[in-house]
Amino acid sequence: MQGLGVFLGCLVLGVTAIAAIGSIAASVTAAIKDDARDLLGGDAEARLAYRPADPKEREFLEEAGSVSEVATMRAMARTEDGVRRSLIELKAVDAAYPLYGAVDLSPAQSLDAALGARDGNYGAAVDSAILGRLGLSIGDRMKIGESVLQIRATIVREPDAATGGLIFGPRVLTSAQALGETELIRPGALVTYHYRLRLRPGVDAAAWGNSARAAFPEAGWQIRSFGEASPSLQRLIDRVGLFLSLVGLTALLVGGVGIGNAIGNYIAGKTTTIATLKCLGASNRLVFTAYLLEVLVLALLGIAVALLLGTLAPVAVSPLLAGVLPVSVRFAIHPVPLALAALFGLLTTLAFSLWPLAGIGRVSAGALFRDSVDRARRRVPTRSDGGAGARARGPRRLYRARPKSGVMVRRRGDRHLCTVSRGGSGDPLGREAARPAPPTGTAPRARKFAPSGSPDRANRARFGYRADRADRRCACGGQSLP
């Protein structure tokens, strides 16, 4: 069972890797879809570059539902003395922000309290990285444009941060009124206006987007619904999931080598059992089918364990992904990646186990009895100067045969071989004698010996072959001929 333990270990590790990667990717994708409105900041968004919406466009937006206006741009933040400065992503929001989700601040407070005017200064919520760059702390002031803002909180979580696109610096969140005081909004300023909408019940976001494009074909705004909340994040998840799936599949294929070796060792240890079954009348097909079913049952057991571990993988990695992804990964069973992992595991098992199982057909029923007497006799003969080695060299040339005497002389290469059988009965002894060949053009011949009177000479004459005692040894066992 040790070989089967290695088989199960390789299979469980490979299938678990594929199932876990697929489940995590599917869980993140499902979380993006569930939190799509939070990621976008509304049911739909209309984006305008370099200019705000005119009154007619604004009126059209407000007819569809609640509207929140957000302006984003790059700016430079600096200390009041101007010694330190840092590039930032400035985000100015109105009182309706956010339409979905919530902004988490540290220390905990409402967004209005953090951004509102107090003691003649507007407030700001900043990314914690900017505090280190400027050497400031909560309660200190910094300058953006012509306005002085008081740092009142750091941003812990921003629901629509993933849809902001490429950013070049830490985020600074302030109010739309504070943005006006900075005097950064001038002709040619690289500012983008986002109009997020919370549509009225019964209004389809995709249909509303089509009507907005038809009503203002030259407005130049980009409209997307919550179904397209974060296409860049979705593409990233898909690509990372595909890459990791290939890595898991490669690991499974490498484990398939271990599967094949484990099955081969297991079958080699079952030679006696296989030979016994064949002695009892079992065919090769029956024995092969029995062991194949055993392997498949164990494979299904290992795949079931691997699928269970893969299903629980999103729960295990959820705390690790909380600080990386803008969404929270939730536990759910995703059948598609689990089915693919099970299919890959089953195919790998079949691909790497069929060849070792085919060795069942090479185990003969007689192996049971040969092994009980002498296992060494099952080894393949090697080349030698006598016996099987002599039989494997050169063409066979027959010189003289005496069926009645049981002697057959033949030439192979540069040696003469003499096959001996008992009397004339044809019962072979399985022994061969060899001696160097005579010069070319000559052949061994039987010689007449002294007339009967000496049993030894009579026997020599009956065999028809005269040789020295050293030449009358069988190549197979070193025994002397009679």
C-alpha positions in Angstrom: 0.0 0.0 0.0 3.0 2.3 0.2 3.0 2.8 -3.6 -0.7 3.6 -3.5 0.0 6.2 -0.8 2.5 8.0 -3.1 -0.1 7.8 -5.9 -2.8 9.4 -3.7 -0.4 12.1 -2.5 0.7 13.2 -6.0 -2.9 13.2 -7.2 -4.3 15.1 -4.2 -1.6 17.8 -4.4 -2.1 18.4 -8.1 -5.9 18.4 -8.1 -6.0 20.6 -4.9 -3.7 23.2 -6.6 -6.0 23.4 -9.7 -9.2 23.4 -7.6 -8.0 26.0 -5.2 -6.8 28.4 -7.9 -10.0 28.1 -9.8 -12.2 28.5 -6.7 -10.2 31.6 -5.6 -10.5 33.2 -9.0 -14.2 32.5 -9.2 -14.8 33.8 -5.7 -13.0 37.1 -6.5 -14.9 37.4 -9.8 -18.2 36.8 -7.9 -17.2 39.4 -5.3 -16.5 42.0 -8.0 -20.0 41.4 -9.5 -21.7 41.5 -6.1 -19.9 44.8 -5.2 -20.1 46.3 -8.7 -22.2 49.2 -7.6 -19.8 50.0 -4.7 -16.8 49.8 -7.1 -18.4 52.1 -9.6 -20.0 54.4 -7.1 -23.5 54.1 -8.6 -25.7 52.2 -11.0 -24.2 54.1 -13.9 -21.4 56.7 -14.5 -21.0 59.4 -17.1 -17.4 60.7 -17.4 -16.4 64.0 -19.0 -12.8 65.1 -19.5 -11.6 68.7 -19.0 -15.1 70.2 -18.5 -18.1 69.8 -16.2 -21.6 69.0 -17.5 -23.5 71.9 -18.9 -27.0 72.7 -17.4 -28.9 70.6 -20.0 -26.7 67.6 -19.5 -27.0 68.1 -15.7 -30.8 68.2 -16.0 -30.8 65.0 -18.0 -28.7 63.3 -15.4 -30.9 64.4 -12.5 -34.1 63.2 -14.2 -32.7 59.6 -14.1 -32.2 59.6 -10.3 -29.7 60.8 -7.6 -26.4 62.3 -8.9 -23.0 62.6 -7.3 -20.3 64.7 -8.9 -16.6 63.8 -8.3 -13.6 65.6 -9.8 -10.2 64.0 -10.0 -6.9 65.5 -11.0 -3.2 65.4 -10.2 -1.7 68.1 -8.1 1.3 68.8 -5.8 0.9 68.8 -2.0 3.5 70.6 0.1 4.2 71.6 3.6 3.4 75.2 4.7 7.0 76.1 4.6 7.4 74.5 1.1 10.4 72.4 2.1 8.7 69.0 1.4 6.3 68.2 -1.4 4.7 65.2 -3.1 2.7 64.4 -6.2 -0.8 63.4 -5.2 -4.1 62.3 -6.7 -6.6 64.9 -5.7 -10.3 63.8 -5.4 -13.0 66.4 -4.7 -16.4 65.0 -3.8 -19.8 66.6 -3.1 -22.2 66.0 -0.2 -24.0 63.1 -2.0 -20.8 61.0 -2.2 -20.8 58.0 -1.9 -24.1 56.8 -3.4 -23.1 53.1 -2.6 -20.8 51.8 0.1 -19.0 53.9 2.7 -15.6 55.5 3.3 -13.8 54.2 6.3 -11.5 56.7 8.0 -9.1 56.6 10.9 -9.8 58.0 13.4 -13.4 57.0 12.8 -15.7 59.9 11.8 -18.1 60.9 9.2 -17.0 62.1 5.8 -18.7 65.5 6.3 -16.8 66.0 9.6 -13.5 65.2 8.0 -13.9 67.4 4.9 -16.1 70.3 6.2 -14.9 73.8 7.0 -13.6 74.3 10.5 -11.6 77.3 12.0 -11.4 78.8 8.5 -9.8 75.7 6.8 -11.3 72.9 5.0 -10.3 69.4 6.0 -8.8 66.5 4.0 -8.6 62.8 4.4 -5.3 61.4 3.0 -3.5 58.2 2.2 -1.2 57.3 5.1 1.8 57.3 2.7 1.6 61.1 2.3 2.2 61.6 6.0 5.6 60.0 5.8 6.5 61.8 2.6 5.7 65.2 4.0 6.6 64.4 7.6 3.1 65.4 8.9 0.6 63.9 11.3 -3.1 64.1 11.9 -4.1 67.7 12.7 -1.2 69.3 10.7 -1.8 71.5 7.7 -0.6 71.2 4.1 -0.9 73.4 1.0 -2.5 72.3 -2.3 -2.6 75.1 -4.8 -3.6 78.3 -3.1 -5.5 76.6 -0.3 -4.4 75.4 3.1 -6.1 72.1 4.2 -6.0 70.5 7.6 -5.3 66.7 7.7 -8.1 65.2 9.8 -8.0 61.5 9.0 -6.4 58.8 6.9 -8.3 56.7 4.4 -8.7 53.1 5.4 -11.1 52.0 2.7 -12.5 53.8 -0.3 -15.3 51.9 -2.1 -14.6 53.3 -5.6 -10.8 53.3 -5.5 -10.5 50.4 -7.9 -12.2 52.3 -10.7 -9.8 55.3 -10.5 -7.4 53.9 -13.1 -3.7 54.6 -13.1 -2.6 56.7 -10.2 0.8 58.4 -9.7 0.6 59.4 -6.1 -1.2 59.0 -2.7 -4.9 59.9 -2.6 -6.1 63.1 -1.0 -9.8 63.3 -0.5 -11.4 66.8 -0.1 -14.7 68.6 -0.8 -15.7 70.3 -4.0 -15.7 73.7 -2.2 -12.1 73.2 -1.1 -11.2 72.4 -4.7 -12.5 75.7 -5.8 -10.3 77.5 -3.2 -7.2 75.8 -4.5 -7.6 77.7 -7.8 -6.4 74.6 -9.7 -9.4 74.6 -12.0 -8.2 76.7 -14.9 -8.5 76.5 -18.7 -6.4 73.5 -19.8 -6.4 71.8 -16.4 -6.2 68.0 -16.6 -9.3 67.4 -14.6 -11.9 64.6 -15.1 -15.5 64.9 -13.9 -17.4 61.7 -12.9 -21.2 61.8 -12.6 -22.4 58.8 -10.7 -26.1 58.0 -10.7 -28.4 56.0 -8.5 -31.1 55.2 -10.9 -34.8 55.1 -10.0 -36.3 51.6 -9.5 -37.3 50.0 -12.8 -34.7 51.9 -14.8 -32.2 49.6 -16.6 -28.6 50.9 -16.5 -27.7 49.7 -19.9 -30.9 51.1 -21.5 -30.3 54.5 -19.8 -26.7 54.6 -21.2 -28.0 54.1 -24.7 -30.6 56.8 -24.3 -27.9 59.2 -22.9 -25.7 58.6 -26.0 -28.6 59.2 -28.3 -29.7 62.4 -26.5 -26.2 63.9 -26.5 -24.3 62.4 -29.3 -21.6 65.2 -29.3 -21.2 65.4 -25.5 -18.1 63.3 -25.6 -18.9 61.5 -22.3 -18.0 58.0 -21.5 -20.9 56.0 -20.0 -20.7 52.7 -18.3 -23.0 50.7 -16.1 -22.3 48.7 -13.0 -21.9 45.6 -15.1 -18.6 47.2 -16.3 -17.6 48.6 -13.0 -14.0 47.5 -13.1 -12.9 45.9 -16.4 -9.2 46.4 -15.7 -9.5 44.6 -12.4 -11.5 41.8 -14.0 -8.9 41.4 -16.7 -6.2 41.3 -14.0 -8.0 38.6 -12.1 -8.6 36.5 -15.3 -5.0 36.7 -16.3 -3.6 35.9 -12.9 -6.1 33.0 -12.6 -5.1 31.6 -16.0 -1.4 31.8 -15.2 -1.9 30.1 -11.8 -4.1 27.5 -13.4 -1.4 26.6 -15.9 1.1 26.4 -13.0 -1.3 24.0 -11.2 -1.8 21.9 -14.3 2.0 21.7 -14.7 2.3 20.5 -11.1 -0.3 17.9 -11.7 1.5 16.6 -14.8 4.8 16.5 -12.9 2.9 14.5 -10.2 1.7 12.2 -12.9 5.2 10.8 -13.2 5.0 9.9 -9.5 1.6 8.4 -10.2 3.0 6.2 -12.9 6.0 5.0 -10.8 3.7 4.3 -7.8 1.3 2.2 -9.9 4.2 0.3 -11.5 5.8 -0.5 -8.1 2.4 -1.6 -6.8 1.8 -4.0 -9.8 5.3 -5.4 -9.4 4.6 -6.3 -5.8 1.4 -8.1 -6.9 3.1 -10.6 -9.3 2.2 -13.6 -7.1 -1.5 -12.5 -6.8 -1.8 -11.9 -10.5 -0.2 -15.3 -11.3 -2.5 -17.0 -8.9 -5.6 -15.4 -10.5 -4.4 -16.6 -13.9 -3.8 -20.2 -12.5 -7.4 -20.1 -11.4 -8.6 -19.3 -14.9 -8.8 -15.4 -14.9 -8.0 -13.9 -18.2 -5.6 -10.9 -18.8 -8.6 -8.7 -19.5 -10.3 -9.7 -16.2 -7.2 -9.1 -14.1 -6.5 -5.8 -15.9 -10.0 -4.6 -15.4 -9.9 -5.5 -11.7 -6.8 -3.5 -11.0 -7.9 -0.6 -13.2 -11.1 -0.3 -11.1 -9.1 -0.4 -8.0 -6.9 2.5 -9.2 -10.0 4.5 -10.4 -11.7 4.0 -7.0 -8.6 5.3 -5.2 -8.3 8.1 -7.7 -11.9 9.2 -7.1 -11.3 9.1 -3.4 -8.2 11.3 -3.8 -10.0 13.7 -6.1 -12.9 14.1 -3.6 -10.4 15.0 -0.9 -8.7 17.5 -3.2 -12.0 19.1 -4.2 -12.9 19.6 -0.6 -9.6 21.3 0.1 -10.0 23.4 -3.0 -13.4 24.5 -2.0 -12.1 25.7 1.4 -9.2 27.6 -0.2 -11.0 31.0 -0.6 -11.8 31.0 3.1 -8.1 30.4 3.9 -6.8 33.2 1.7 -9.6 35.7 2.4 -7.6 37.5 5.2 -4.6 37.7 2.9 -6.5 39.3 0.1 -8.4 41.7 2.2 -5.6 44.3 2.1 -4.9 43.8 -1.6 -8.3 43.7 -3.3 -11.0 46.3 -3.0 -13.6 43.6 -2.4 -14.1 41.0 0.2 -13.9 37.3 -0.8 -16.9 35.3 0.3 -17.2 31.6 0.7 -19.2 29.9 -2.1 -19.1 26.6 -4.0 -18.2 27.1 -7.7 -19.0 23.9 -9.7 -17.1 24.8 -12.9 -13.5 25.1 -11.6 -14.1 22.1 -9.3 -15.4 20.0 -12.3 -12.4 21.0 -14.4 -10.0 20.1 -11.6 -11.7 16.7 -11.2 -11.5 16.1 -15.0 -7.8 17.0 -15.1 -7.1 14.7 -12.2 -9.0 11.7 -13.8 -7.3 12.2 -17.2 -3.9 12.4 -15.6 -4.6 9.2 -13.6 -5.6 7.3 -16.7 -2.7 8.7 -18.8 0.0 7.7 -16.3 -1.5 4.5 -15.0 -2.5 2.6 -18.1 1.0 1.8 -19.2 2.1 0.3 -15.8 -1.2 -1.7 -15.7 -0.4 -3.1 -19.1 2.4 -5.0 -17.4 -0.2 -7.4 -16.0 -0.4 -9.1 -19.4 3.4 -10.0 -19.2 2.9 -11.9 -15.9 2.4 -15.6 -16.8 0.7 -18.2 -14.7 3.9 -20.3 -14.5 5.6 -17.4 -12.8 4.0 -18.6 -9.5 5.7 -21.9 -9.7 9.1 -20.8 -11.1 9.4 -18.1 -8.4 8.8 -20.7 -5.7 11.8 -22.8 -7.1 14.3 -20.3 -8.4 13.5 -16.7 -9.1 16.8 -16.2 -10.8 15.7 -18.4 -13.8 13.4 -15.6 -14.9 16.2 -13.3 -15.7 17.0 -12.6 -19.4 20.2 -14.5 -20.4 23.2 -12.4 -21.2 25.9 -12.9 -23.8 28.6 -15.5 -22.9 31.0 -17.8 -24.7 28.7 -20.8 -24.3 25.1 -21.8 -24.1 22.6 -19.0 -25.1 25.5 -16.7 -25.9 26.9 -19.1 -28.5 23.4 -19.6 -30.0 23.1 -15.8 -30.5 26.2 -15.4 -32.6 26.6 -16.0 -36.3 24.8 -18.2 -38.8 24.1 -21.8 -38.0 25.8 -24.4 -40.2 25.0 -28.1 -39.7 27.8 -30.5 -40.4 26.8 -33.9 -39.1 23.7 -35.3 -37.4 23.1 -38.7 -36.1 19.5 -39.0 -35.0 19.9 -42.5 -33.6 22.9 -41.5 -31.5 21.4 -38.2 -30.4 24.5 -36.2 -31.6 24.2 -33.1 -33.7 27.4 -31.2 -34.7 27.0 -27.7 -36.1 29.2 -24.7 -36.6 28.5 -21.2 -35.5 31.2 -18.5 -36.1 34.6 -20.0 -35.1 33.3 -22.8 -32.9 31.8 -26.3 -33.2 28.8 -27.1 -31.1 27.7 -30.6 -30.2 24.1 -31.2 -29.0 23.7 -34.4 -27.0 20.6 -36.4 -26.2 20.1 -39.6 -24.2 20.5 -42.6 -26.5 18.2 -42.5 -29.4 15.1 -41.6 -27.6 15.3 -37.9 -28.5 15.1 -36.8 -24.9 17.4 -33.8 -24.8 19.7 -33.1 -21.9 19.8 -29.5 -22.9 23.6 -29.5 -22.8 26.0 -28.3 -25.5 29.7 -28.8 -25.9 31.9 -26.4 -27.8 35.4 -26.5 -29.0 37.5 -24.3 -31.4 36.7 -24.8 -35.1 39.2 -26.7 -37.3 41.0 -24.8 -40.1 38.8 -23.5 -42.9 37.8 -26.1 -45.4 37.7 -28.9 -42.9 34.8 -30.3 -41.0 34.5 -32.5 -38.0 33.9 -36.1 -38.8 33.2 -39.3 -36.9 36.2 -41.6 -36.5 36.4 -45.3 -36.1 37.8 -46.5 -32.9 39.1 -49.8 -31.7 36.7 -52.7 -32.0 34.4 -53.5 -29.2 36.2 -54.7 -26.2 36.5 -51.4 -24.4 33.2 -50.0 -23.3 34.7 -46.5 -23.3 35.8 -46.8 -27.0 32.5 -48.3 -28.0 30.6 -45.4 -26.5 32.9 -42.9 -28.2 32.3 -44.7 -31.5 28.5 -44.7 -30.9 28.5 -40.9 -30.4 30.7 -40.4 -33.5 32.7 -37.6 -32.0 36.3 -37.8 -30.7 37.5 -35.0 -28.4 39.7 -34.5 -25.5 38.3 -34.6 -22.0 38.6 -30.8 -21.8 36.5 -30.5 -24.9 33.7 -32.8 -23.7 32.2 -30.4 -21.2 28.8 -28.9 -21.7 28.7 -25.2 -22.1 25.6 -24.9 -19.9 26.8 -26.6 -16.8 30.4 -27.7 -17.2 29.5 -31.4 -17.0 31.4 -34.0 -19.0 29.8 -35.9 -21.8 29.4 -39.6 -21.3 
